[in-house]
């Protein structure tokens, strides 16, 4: 029979599993029962009303949503593993209790036989084998044996009763643990559902914003997948220069592409640049496949990275024109002063060896620190 606490837990679980968006109710139930949900995910879920106001913020919020989903899934797996360990331990205890009970049953059998004999013949004659004949010493010995048997019977009953109580206690503990685990899984599931919806909404907003900026989503890519910042981890799995088209996001300038986070940050930087100079940034080169890297390397020996080593092959670098390529031009100086606000910078080597004022790179770590 379940305790009021476990019954309450099971009732909450039933309600929780029937809801998809009840993260607030789940958090309240967790506080009532002592169960806890992932703090980061819960805090993040409480900030859903805060809407991004720029492409960079949209990208960061989408990535944050995706990370929260991954964290929640990891927490769910960890809890499932932990509960599986607890269940295994409890199963072992119950097995040992069953074995102990079987041993007690063996000890209890002769006592049960005696009790049955006395029940069938409760008269004094039924005790005659113990007290009939012999002198007083023999009678006292038999009486002592009877007392020993009675005491043994009581001991066995007492130990059996304790074992039964232990079994019931462990069974109740297992039931409550199982109910608490189901509740926590339901909470995590509800949070993951909300975060997935949030992530999807943010990615769609990013896509619409990029389209408005002239990015030809679907041209040379499989839908908007290449501009989904939550797929950056997939891009990192491919070798330099071998990124598939569906991992690359188009830039406003036709034919140019970058990795999603770099492309979105570049689009945001381009807005600021256009506001300052009246024209969009001019791109002479962006992502380079391994074959393109080899061609550039042979065309410009000493001015191009060894094929397979270039940041162009990671989708994290651009070569710019339109004035930026001229060292200390107004465009170069503005980009040098403002690029890092969007995660873009001019690498130290490009100032002198080889001298490439047109070469700019995106740093994911720098981009992750953007306000």
C-alpha positions in Angstrom: 0.0 0.0 0.0 1.5 3.3 -1.0 2.1 6.2 1.5 0.2 9.5 1.2 3.4 11.0 -0.1 4.0 8.5 -2.8 0.3 8.7 -3.8 0.7 12.4 -4.1 3.8 12.1 -6.2 2.1 9.6 -8.6 -0.9 12.0 -8.9 1.4 14.9 -9.8 3.2 12.8 -12.4 -0.1 11.9 -14.0 -1.0 15.5 -14.4 2.5 16.5 -15.5 2.7 13.9 -18.3 -0.6 15.1 -19.7 0.7 18.7 -20.1 3.3 19.9 -22.6 3.7 23.5 -21.6 3.2 23.4 -17.8 6.8 24.3 -16.8 5.6 26.6 -14.1 3.4 24.0 -12.5 6.3 21.5 -12.7 8.5 23.9 -10.9 5.9 24.3 -8.2 5.4 20.6 -7.8 9.2 20.2 -7.6 9.4 22.6 -4.7 6.5 20.8 -2.9 8.0 17.3 -3.2 11.7 18.2 -2.8 12.5 17.3 -6.4 14.7 19.7 -8.3 14.9 20.6 -12.0 18.0 21.9 -13.8 18.6 25.4 -12.4 20.1 26.8 -15.7 17.2 25.6 -17.7 14.6 26.8 -15.3 16.2 30.3 -15.0 16.4 30.5 -18.8 12.8 29.4 -19.2 11.8 32.2 -17.0 13.4 34.7 -19.4 11.5 33.7 -22.4 9.7 37.0 -22.5 12.9 38.8 -23.3 13.0 39.3 -27.1 16.2 39.7 -29.0 16.6 43.0 -30.9 19.4 42.3 -33.3 20.8 39.4 -35.5 23.6 38.8 -33.1 21.2 38.6 -30.1 18.9 36.3 -32.1 21.9 34.0 -32.9 23.0 34.0 -29.3 19.5 33.3 -28.0 19.1 30.4 -30.5 22.4 28.9 -29.4 21.5 29.4 -25.8 18.2 27.6 -26.3 20.0 24.7 -28.1 22.6 24.5 -25.3 19.8 24.4 -22.7 18.1 21.6 -24.5 21.4 19.6 -24.5 22.0 20.4 -20.8 18.4 19.2 -19.9 18.8 16.0 -22.0 22.1 15.3 -20.2 20.5 15.9 -16.8 17.7 13.6 -17.8 20.1 10.8 -18.8 22.1 11.3 -15.6 19.0 11.0 -13.5 17.8 7.9 -15.3 21.2 6.3 -14.7 21.2 7.3 -11.1 17.7 6.0 -10.5 18.6 2.8 -12.3 21.4 2.4 -9.8 19.1 3.0 -6.9 16.6 0.5 -8.2 19.3 -2.1 -8.6 20.4 -1.6 -5.0 16.9 -1.9 -3.7 16.3 -5.0 -5.8 19.5 -6.5 -4.2 18.2 -5.7 -0.7 14.8 -7.2 -1.5 16.5 -10.4 -2.8 18.6 -10.7 0.4 15.4 -10.2 2.5 13.7 -13.0 0.6 16.7 -15.3 1.1 16.6 -14.5 4.9 12.9 -15.2 5.0 13.5 -18.6 3.3 16.1 -19.4 6.0 13.7 -18.4 8.8 11.0 -20.6 7.2 13.4 -23.6 7.5 14.0 -22.8 11.2 10.3 -22.3 11.8 9.2 -25.7 10.4 9.8 -27.9 13.5 8.1 -25.3 15.6 5.1 -25.3 13.2 5.0 -29.1 13.4 4.9 -28.9 17.2 2.2 -26.2 17.1 0.1 -28.4 14.8 0.5 -31.4 17.1 -0.7 -29.4 20.1 -3.6 -28.0 18.1 -4.8 -31.4 17.0 -4.6 -32.8 20.6 -4.7 -29.9 23.0 -5.4 -32.2 26.0 -3.0 -33.1 28.7 -2.5 -36.4 26.8 -1.1 -34.4 24.0 1.7 -33.3 26.3 2.3 -36.8 27.6 5.4 -37.5 25.5 7.0 -34.6 27.3 5.9 -35.2 30.9 5.0 -38.9 31.2 7.2 -41.3 33.2 10.6 -40.8 34.7 11.8 -38.9 37.8 11.4 -35.1 38.4 14.7 -34.3 36.7 13.6 -35.7 33.4 10.3 -33.9 33.7 12.1 -30.6 34.4 14.4 -31.2 31.4 11.4 -31.8 29.2 9.8 -28.7 30.5 13.0 -26.7 29.8 13.0 -28.1 26.3 9.5 -26.9 25.8 10.3 -23.4 27.1 13.3 -23.3 24.7 11.0 -24.3 21.8 8.5 -21.7 22.8 11.2 -19.0 23.1 12.6 -20.0 19.8 9.2 -19.8 18.2 8.8 -16.3 19.6 12.2 -15.2 18.4 11.5 -16.5 14.9 8.2 -14.7 14.8 9.8 -11.5 16.0 12.6 -11.7 13.4 10.1 -12.6 10.7 8.0 -9.6 11.6 11.0 -7.3 11.4 11.9 -8.7 8.0 8.4 -8.2 6.8 8.5 -4.5 8.0 11.8 -4.1 6.3 10.4 -5.4 3.0 7.4 -3.1 3.2 9.6 -0.1 4.0 12.0 -0.9 1.1 9.1 -1.5 -1.3 7.6 1.9 -0.2 10.9 3.6 -0.7 11.3 2.1 -4.1 7.8 3.3 -5.1 8.5 6.8 -3.9 11.8 7.0 -5.7 10.1 5.8 -8.9 7.4 8.4 -8.5 9.9 11.2 -7.8 12.0 10.1 -10.8 8.9 10.1 -13.1 8.0 13.6 -11.8 11.5 14.9 -12.5 11.5 13.4 -16.0 8.2 15.0 -16.7 9.5 18.4 -15.6 12.6 18.0 -17.8 10.5 16.9 -20.7 8.2 19.9 -20.4 11.1 22.2 -20.2 12.8 20.6 -23.2 9.5 21.0 -25.2 9.3 24.7 -24.4 13.0 25.3 -25.2 12.7 23.4 -28.5 9.8 25.6 -29.5 11.8 28.7 -28.5 14.8 27.6 -30.4 12.7 26.9 -33.5 11.0 30.3 -33.3 14.4 32.1 -32.9 15.9 30.2 -35.9 12.8 31.2 -38.0 13.1 34.8 -36.9 16.8 34.7 -37.9 15.9 33.3 -41.3 13.3 36.0 -42.0 15.7 38.7 -40.9 18.4 37.3 -43.2 16.0 37.1 -46.1 15.1 40.8 -45.6 18.8 41.6 -45.8 19.0 40.0 -49.2 20.4 36.6 -48.1 19.2 34.1 -50.7 18.1 31.3 -48.3 17.8 28.1 -50.3 20.2 29.2 -53.0 23.0 26.7 -52.9 21.9 25.3 -49.5 19.2 22.9 -48.4 16.6 25.3 -47.1 17.6 27.4 -44.2 19.6 24.7 -42.5 22.9 26.2 -43.2 21.9 29.4 -41.4 20.7 27.5 -38.3 23.3 28.5 -35.5 22.3 25.4 -33.5 24.1 23.3 -36.1 27.5 24.8 -35.5 28.6 21.6 -33.7 27.9 19.7 -36.9 30.1 22.1 -38.9 33.0 21.6 -36.5 32.9 17.8 -37.2 34.0 18.3 -40.9 37.6 18.7 -42.0 38.9 22.0 -43.2 37.7 22.7 -46.7 35.2 19.9 -46.8 32.1 21.5 -45.3 28.9 20.4 -47.1 26.7 23.0 -48.7 23.9 22.4 -46.2 26.2 23.5 -43.4 27.0 26.9 -45.0 24.9 30.0 -44.8 24.8 32.5 -47.8 26.0 36.0 -47.3 24.2 39.0 -48.8 26.7 39.0 -51.7 25.8 36.3 -54.1 28.0 33.2 -54.2 29.6 33.9 -50.8 29.0 31.7 -47.8 30.2 31.2 -44.2 29.5 29.0 -41.2 26.1 30.0 -39.6 27.4 31.9 -36.6 30.0 33.8 -38.7 27.5 34.6 -41.4 24.9 35.9 -39.0 27.5 38.0 -37.1 28.8 39.3 -40.5 25.2 40.3 -41.5 24.8 42.2 -38.3 28.2 43.9 -38.8 27.2 44.7 -42.4 24.2 46.6 -41.1 26.3 48.8 -39.0 28.8 49.3 -41.8 26.1 50.3 -44.3 24.7 52.8 -41.7 28.2 54.3 -41.5 29.3 54.3 -45.2 26.0 54.0 -47.1 27.0 50.9 -48.9 27.2 47.2 -47.8 30.6 45.6 -47.3 32.3 44.2 -50.4 33.4 40.6 -50.2 36.0 39.2 -52.6 36.2 35.8 -50.9 34.7 33.8 -48.1 34.5 30.0 -47.6 37.0 28.1 -49.7 36.8 24.4 -50.4 39.9 22.3 -50.2 40.2 22.4 -54.0 39.9 26.2 -54.0 42.5 26.5 -51.3 44.9 24.5 -53.4 44.2 26.7 -56.5 44.8 29.9 -54.5 48.0 28.5 -52.9 49.5 27.7 -56.3 48.4 31.1 -57.7 49.7 33.1 -54.8 52.6 31.2 -53.2 53.7 32.8 -49.9 50.4 34.7 -49.6 48.0 31.8 -48.9 47.8 29.3 -46.1 48.7 25.7 -46.7 45.6 23.9 -48.1 43.7 22.4 -45.2 45.0 25.0 -42.8 43.2 28.1 -43.8 40.4 29.7 -41.8 38.6 30.2 -45.1 38.2 26.4 -45.1 36.4 26.5 -41.8 33.9 29.1 -43.0 35.3 31.6 -40.5 37.2 34.2 -42.7 36.5 36.7 -45.5 38.6 38.8 -47.8 37.0 42.3 -48.2 37.1 45.0 -50.8 35.3 48.3 -51.2 38.0 50.3 -49.3 38.7 47.9 -46.4 41.6 46.3 -48.4 43.4 49.6 -48.2 45.4 49.8 -45.0 44.4 52.7 -42.8 41.6 53.7 -45.0 38.4 55.0 -43.3 36.7 51.7 -43.9 39.7 49.7 -42.5 39.9 51.9 -39.4 36.2 51.7 -38.8 36.2 47.9 -39.1 39.2 47.6 -36.9 37.5 49.7 -34.2 34.0 48.1 -34.4 34.5 44.6 -35.8 35.1 42.9 -32.4 31.7 44.1 -31.2 30.4 41.6 -33.7 33.1 38.9 -33.2 35.2 39.9 -36.2 38.8 41.0 -36.0 41.9 41.5 -38.1 44.5 38.9 -37.1 47.9 40.0 -35.9 49.8 38.1 -38.7 47.8 39.9 -41.4 49.4 43.2 -40.3 52.8 42.1 -41.4 53.4 38.5 -42.4 52.0 38.3 -44.9 50.5 41.8 -45.1 46.8 41.3 -45.9 44.6 44.2 -44.7 41.7 42.6 -46.6 41.7 39.4 -44.5 39.3 39.3 -41.5 38.3 36.5 -39.3 35.4 35.5 -37.0 36.3 34.2 -33.6 33.5 32.0 -32.0 34.9 32.6 -28.5 34.9 36.4 -29.1 31.4 36.1 -30.6 30.2 34.3 -27.5 31.2 37.2 -25.3 29.1 39.7 -27.1 26.6 41.5 -24.9 
